[in-house]
Amino acid sequence: MAGKPKILITRRWPERVEARLAEDYRLTVNRADRPLDRAALAAALRDFDAVLPTVTDPMPAEIFDQPRLRARILANYGVGHSHIDIAAARARGIVVTNTPDVLSECTADLAMTLLLMAARRAGEGERELRAGRWAGWRPTHMIGTRVSGKTLGIIGFGRIGQAMAARARHGFGMRILVHNRSPVPAAILARHDAAEVARLEDLLPECDFVSLHCPGGGANRHLIDAGRLGLMKPSAFLVNTARGEVVHERALAQALQSGAIAGAGLDVYEDEPRVAAELLAAPNAVLLPHLGSATRETREAMGWRVAENLAAFFAGRPPRDRVA
């Protein structure tokens, strides 16, 4: 046992995955299942051969600025890694991996759920019914927006964006416009009958719905700000299952309150788990607690992908999902 690498899981994972890792490594689990503070994460880099963080574990450059680091790999549980300062990890010779592919379908499912809920006012309707305020069917009650046949703009056309396009185009007959940081191959566009738009400023005014699937991080911080929200139709909806920092939340709250856009569906937030009071007060916002990958099948698959990356790394092979 003493010869096995010492690893830390920063949050609770599915039991089957934890049990497997406990067989292969000297495993420590954060059984309190609450985010570790910066001091605890810094200590983990000194005390463990591998740290397995999640999106709840910000790892800025300063926690890598220590005289002695034991950690050799950060095997991230999730596809997004904007919470890790990749340059700082690389400078200290620490490998970083993620878990792509396995959460695309479920995250796209949830994005479509948010789109439908916002358009059809499902959150408002459920709150009314549960509160005992529903007075029965009537022709003008809780009128929403039709989804089928409308135009969907997808910002970020990687695996999840493409999965969203498949649902929207083939399930609801939507017209698909996409904006991506690099050109999308023609074959992928053709598969989804999608058209690429080079500038966000040209895409946003065309869309009835805008769904965000781009990476987080500094380059995309507040990508959707007051100016770009102002380019959207007053009848349009914004959906975000990417990263909270991609949207300027105060500007979004103001746009919802003023009627600059019709509604929003959010699964991620700038300062999780805190949600801006203005968003909580917005009846035309559907708010979910970061559930994009929250199915048993997907959360286990994410764990197995981490285990695969760890096994390769400690066997001296290149990890499949290395990002740094």
Secondary structure, 3 states (H helix, E strand, C coil): CCCCCEEEECCCCCHHHHHHHHHHCEEEECCCCCCCCHHHHHHHHHHCCEEECCCCCCECHHHHCCCCCCCCEEECCCCCCCCECHHHHHHCCCEEECCCCCCHHHHHHHHHHHHHHHHHCHHHHHHHHHCCCCCCCCCCCCCCCCCCCCEEEEECCCHHHHHHHHHHHHHHCCEEEEECCCCCCHHHHHHCCEEECCCHHHHHHHCCEEEECCCCCHHHCCCECHHHHCCCCCCCEEEECCCHHHECHHHHHHHHHHCCCCEEEECCCCECCECCHHHHCCCCEEECCCCCCCCHHHHHHHHHHHHHHHHHHHCCCCCCCECC
